[in-house]
């Protein structure tokens, strides 16, 4: 079996973010690392974050830093990754790519503890860069300029110290003196030697300064001093005239200013009032903002509170350190303060946000200061504060993030054309159920009812130079309605259009006149109001029209074509007549090319299943240039011109080309390339769009021509980052559409459907899915479908939080104390764990997080959710410190209850110092009220945490620690019927098929079991020989399982056919009973048939199809919030083709951050039988000559390769 | 292949052996031997039914003169039997043919005045036995003895020849039903027993059911000692 791996949704979480001017000039940009993807983001003028560039680097980005050479205008990006190399990138604005400036190898690849890459620090003057490992190794590179002002990098200088763990490093700003780097280090050499543990308990962290002597070209340890053992982060303080230099050491509960030869200045971090005393406060992210006259720091704690830190200083002496409460936003992994007055918050979990500064926290607020720090016998006196609403920041945009995807199911609960993907995302109060649908999101601007059922709609400008459209013209069965676009849209009668007849086409002709084509003639309305009318000869009527700005072709009934041109005076002149063999089904004229008088091509579709290209040149007017036969009658034609591009913002290198698109009666979109000189057709592709013949319309998207196809659902064909994408829109069926541009809506679409006129815009181009979000209360763990009523049952749970009632009571108390009225609907808020954007709610949990409890307290709930109405029909909060971990529906045989719900819970679960629990339980619930609510039938105590539950032959299989147990339903409790204790560690997944049971162990991959009724025994007959730490599993077929491990691999294992046969044909059963494996293993071993390193921990797997009637593929969701698919190849030729393409891509286009592609995909186990589609899909981004070179090697043309890539993508989504 | 220790040749060797045996087995007529439960082979052709250790030995045995003589004798006997069979079938056909050239249904055939029911019946059963075709019918005759002996009694009372055959047919059908029923009974019983074993009951050497001590039971759970006996 060969698989094609394709990422459907790139990772959405962010690991690290930096900001700067990467394209040069004044624009502020953000570079974010999303694990294996590097993105360049830019807030546009409306404050919306736009993704300018997104590159998959086939490696793990561990750290990012930006630097600028003195006097330069542009920032460079330094990337620390798992490649064992330091890579310096520059953003190339013209080509819209990252150019690799330098790539220096220093160590082995992979995320290792002593290979640098984990930490990056930059000298603030851009003269040197330090790259550090978690342990021992630190390397310093000197950055400079050569005579041609190109960036140079030196060979590395070592700053190693063995037996030290590094916690954080940063550059120290010391002006133009020798560059200094600071590091928090812990020396463990003594602790390592001392077996009593005394030395370990006395180990002390140090702050160490490393100086790079530029003269001697040497790095030395300059200064080292003890710091708090809770120190976790360093922040550079401006120096060299701008500030006092030195560093801020962020430690547990404190921020300390430190510098060589300077006494410590210490201030306590204010605490939330409701924080338990045992919990400390740690800083998790920091940002510095520096202006000419001042600087300040924003530090965010692990609870989300941001503090503004300022230093009072007198030249180099810091007199006071102040920490003032600033605002509270969800916990971030990185914060970026942009010079344009924005704060980009890359959230740790959940959506990322862009905030605008309203103020910089100059108002009075709770503040702690080094000057007022009080030390008593109990230690330093804490300062308390109460979080409040945003005061200094205002959120202006959000970037959606699915991180982390906890569970996923592909289901078609809404009976739509394609399945929906239900994902459980997020963590704690920011968790949600997100329903993803393949397609672009649209935002509806207006819907207005019309007096009848319209058949068509057009928009026209009055003048070619106008920015906005002037009229919307709607045609009905026997009338035409004209609406003028202004402040409002209203009906007008003075437009000159004939309103007593239906229209066939309305457009701008020449520079400033309008044309209306109706069945009996053409009405030409000049700018001054004069009207010319051309009438059809005899009783013939016009059936089809094709026009551009200067040419009009009409088709009369019977198959006669009449061609008009706009002459110099703006008159419409008849030029040519042509009799076709039969009636015309559709026609279209190519748009007038830039700088030309007319377009050369007319496309005519006939009922004899052909499309003909006719010439419109005066020399060979109406000559047939080429003929294309198609599979069924073409109903609509559209020429789409793609302008030449040499990269730039939104596109790769490609020459201008003309595409002819045809919507066929069978619902297929047929697309072919028209040779711009000869009119020959080539390279045809077709794709099924829906059950209706697609109608094609040209619209404008991001200033470029795009195609809207209206079949049973609307589709948009457009070019995005060099790819032509044909994506469905998540909208209802439309009849007819036209582009729409007005004051309020620059790039919209007006469409008719039913009796309504709709105006909408298309959002977030380039995305594969659009999502509907339903908030949840706690971190979702798993969910199941209640099959009868199509309800979802979700289990949620969190550690270290208070139950809802206690939270609510505490909140009330707090409001009463602070005198604020509670206007929010407390109950609702409680239900949904914080409604998003709920401005009335003073402190939404979604924003501020739950109040923290002791770490051994658990909260958990079971929720029944109706996805159609997005409403929760039942929510059971578990009591007594119980938390739910597994769930399944079960039908016990010959018992009267029907479908029951089994939930595995643990009470008082603790992970530290040792994993322990009070008890585990299996709850059995009965569905009431059509499955809308739950009733507890009974609960059964078990000795461990039931992490896996599954129905099996009318009974319940439970994995409790290392025990697989079969339960039957009893009156008062579950009855233990049979068990097998031979599993190595902990059972985390159970799947069944017939009498086979596929058990997943947390560390040891899959075990294949069989249940024998006659003996009432469970036998393990096969297992895996590779220790896999299983995170997800899926049963593929009788002998095959798919799994994902926590190191980011996806693999398939299969029981060899002969073994499978032997197991099944074992009449006496003696074999399975007495056969023994070696070393406590099972007698048979499964074989690994597929192996692939995804580079991200897959948490869920499912076999499903995302296109109607398409083949199934394996869909997976990952912790970083990405979705991917593995499609099985059906032909050997395809396998050959793609493996060769992959091979050439590996050679010609090595990954950006220096990781070897093959090495990356084989990071833990050699990749087996999987072709990396993400690498193959980078083919269109290669330079044209390289594309041609690869294509030649494959004996194909670049076009054919693109077609193949498109085809295989269309098989998946 | 095993990864524990370096003894991977074992399975390969076993595979190879199995493969060879498979090839050898192809050359020997499958109906001429029987695989015994102890893994040895018994030759069914030779009158003494010699037991042979392996398939290789068996193939050698099959080439031996004694086996071949026995085989030809067997073939001869088979041929004779087939001839006899054809003869009798022809005879039976001629009886039927005399009775009714159209020979539509049995009942019509038996109606004819010169039809001798006993000889017809005897011929039929002889044919069946000889052709060795329907062991089911054989067993049915054995098991359905009672019905067969009963049916002539009813004949005598009604004194109708037609009913003899007429009733004998439903009798056969009835017996078939009974067999099926018994078979179903057996299946059902087996199923019920399995249900009890699956529920955690075990059997001691006297066939008595007892509860497995590692299994939990409901207080009102059915006792197989009561249910099944």
Interface residues (C-beta under 8 A of the other chain):
Chain A: X968 X970 X971 X975 X976 X977 X978 X979 X1013 X1014 X1015 X1016 X1025 X1077 X1078 X1079 X1081 X1085
Chain B: X1 X2 X3 X4 X5 X194 X197 X198 X199 X200 X212 X214 X215 X216 X217 X218 X219 X220
